[in-house]
């Protein structure tokens, strides 16, 4: 089912959603091909247009989803492929130029890092909501940072949930004792998130 521009799957898998978004972003990228090939437009401005028109379309709705490594690699691969066309750089198997070099030339970061940063900002926004917020209560217990746990465990390996995985990663750059205070301070949280994501 499609709801508010997002593809909702009965089994909770995100492969179809990501494939659809990559397809839509590809069409937008092709529509703007005259900009990418224009020799009088700087690479810096091309990147601004690319981020505004293609990346925003691609990442819409994914802030609240936790993607597998394979799906993140798919996003990073599409991102690098587009940036190569912006710089008119051949694929790596032809030109032997790495994706890391292409990102450095444009001062960009992998799309997976951009998505992670957006997810952290949403996580912080939800944590700062009041305890009577329906959205907050769907993630946290009361006014604490304790996460809701699904006690009706199914057989097999437990699924990675958005909130639990973000909290786990957050504890890499913020101690558990400081997590509540850091999340409560919007500016401080944004600084810590940006520092961590840029370093990654």
DAJORA-V890663 format. One record per helix or strand of 2 or more residues. SS is the DSSP state (a for helix, b for strand). FROM is the first residue (numbers start at 1). TO is the last residue. Records with the same first field share a line. If there is no record, write none. Layout:
SS->FROM-TO / FROM-TO
//
This chain:
b->2-3 / 6-7
a->15-31 / 33-36 / 43-59 / 62-64 / 69-87 / 92-95 / 99-106 / 111-127 / 134-137 / 162-173 / 176-184 / 186-199
//
